[in-house]
Amino acid sequence: MEKLIGKLQEWGTRQVVVLADSNVAALYPRYFENLADAFPCHFMEIPAGENSKNVENAVRVWERLLELNMDRSDTLLMFGGGMVCDLGGFIAATFKRGIHCVYCPTTLLAMIDAAIGGKTAVNLNHVKNCVGLVRQPDYIMSPDLAFLETLPAEELKSGFGEIIKYALIASFPLFDELRKTEVLSADSIQESWIQKCVAIKNRIVESDPCDYKERHVLNFGHTFGHAIEGYQASLGQSIPHGAAVAAGLLYESELSEKITGLPHDQLLEIKNLVRRHFDVPEFSKELWRKWVPFMHQDKKNKEGKINFTLLKEIGTPVISVYIQDYPF
Ligand SMILES: NC(=O)c1ccc[n+]([C@@H]2O[C@H](COP(=O)([O-])OP(=O)(O)OC[C@H]3O[C@@H](n4cnc5c(N)ncnc54)[C@H](O)[C@@H]3O)[C@@H](O)[C@H]2O)c1
């Protein structure tokens, strides 16, 4: 907290708005007590859940910032998971063309992914992340692992799925450590894993901040993952993001064996780890037929072919692999 206070003083911040979702606000009402002693702080809450990541909530917050007469030296601090970070990051980037933006991530997924890289967005008419921009936050608070103690198991799993992804695209040693995880709980999440994932994401984002090429490696597992989520949503059902991505990691590893030469023994290790923590159905032509229309909607596709990131081996990704027909 002292480091944050130092930053705010450096920026000449006169007042801070803390934006939290309703769950986080209820669980941690006093987390920013010390900050509120040092600076005038205004607390704002929005309902928890992805449905809140919309323009209407952006307008509500912009109006409040205007009412408080916030200027560009002032700070909007996001307290929550990826939903709050994406929404609040967008608000901070656009209000008066940019006020200071701080993230305090409270989910595993936000600690290792959503708070890093500067992508901000709101959803529009059920189109995810339809309106947004890339703008790096001014400061990200160090992940506080105590937040994981209250995180629902499903959310912890979502974050763990992303940790597996980082290992697969960038670090065999990290994969080796993850392989040893028998049961997933807040206590089993190592701080060193979070630090490694943050370093991997920072390195990739620095090489391609606006997501033209190198940053596509971060999509490993997500081509299938997003299609599965889209298909479920079209049925009016939902699937936890982590479960969809875990299935994507497994299927895209199978594709990697076929197309980019992922060694068979590595594929078996990946299957072992993913299936130990996630319930993933065997791949079939029938599933492909259901999901393929959703994969065709991906912005990164070219000439009707689906753009995959695959693996040559664990830790060595290959971007821009285009596939048209049933690949198995
Ligand atoms: N900007 C990016 O680069 C990026 C990357 C990945 C995901 N995202 C976005 O992030 C969002 C998903 O993030 P998420 O998984 O963190 O979801 P989320 O922010 O919706 O949080 C998930 C649930 O956990 C609750 N929660 C948060 N912290 C808690 C805690 N410590 N204890 C108990 N409950 C807690 C929330 O209230 C919510 O119900 C999506 O909107 C996605 O598009 C963005």
The ligand as a Gaussian input file, in Angstrom:
#p B3LYP/6-31G(d) Opt

LIG

0 1
 N       -7.651000      -7.552000     -20.586000
 C       -7.180000      -8.754000     -20.751000
 O       -6.060000      -8.958000     -21.254000
 C       -7.996000      -9.919000     -20.304000
 C       -7.432000     -11.203000     -20.245000
 C       -8.213000     -12.253000     -19.793000
 C       -9.529000     -12.033000     -19.415000
 N      -10.040000     -10.772000     -19.494000
 C      -11.424000     -10.513000     -19.074000
 O      -11.518000     -10.794000     -17.701000
 C      -12.845000     -11.185000     -17.380000
 C      -12.783000     -12.461000     -16.576000
 O      -12.043000     -12.204000     -15.410000
 P      -12.279000     -12.992000     -14.076000
 O      -12.214000     -14.443000     -14.355000
 O      -11.367000     -12.417000     -13.053000
 O      -13.823000     -12.710000     -13.775000
 P      -14.615000     -11.703000     -12.826000
 O      -13.918000     -10.417000     -12.678000
 O      -16.006000     -11.676000     -13.331000
 O      -14.552000     -12.459000     -11.409000
 C      -15.118000     -13.735000     -11.282000
 C      -15.963000     -13.852000     -10.024000
 O      -15.104000     -13.865000      -8.885000
 C      -15.576000     -12.899000      -7.926000
 N      -14.381000     -12.493000      -7.162000
 C      -13.370000     -11.714000      -7.563000
 N      -12.402000     -11.703000      -6.638000
 C      -12.817000     -12.465000      -5.628000
 C      -12.246000     -12.879000      -4.397000
 N      -11.014000     -12.521000      -4.042000
 N      -12.965000     -13.684000      -3.603000
 C      -14.217000     -14.094000      -3.973000
 N      -14.800000     -13.783000      -5.135000
 C      -14.094000     -12.978000      -5.944000
 C      -16.221000     -11.845000      -8.747000
 O      -17.131000     -11.092000      -7.974000
 C      -16.912000     -12.680000      -9.812000
 O      -18.131000     -13.171000      -9.318000
 C      -13.583000     -11.332000     -18.690000
 O      -14.357000     -10.191000     -18.900000
 C      -12.454000     -11.391000     -19.715000
 O      -12.871000     -10.895000     -20.973000
 C       -9.309000      -9.732000     -19.915000

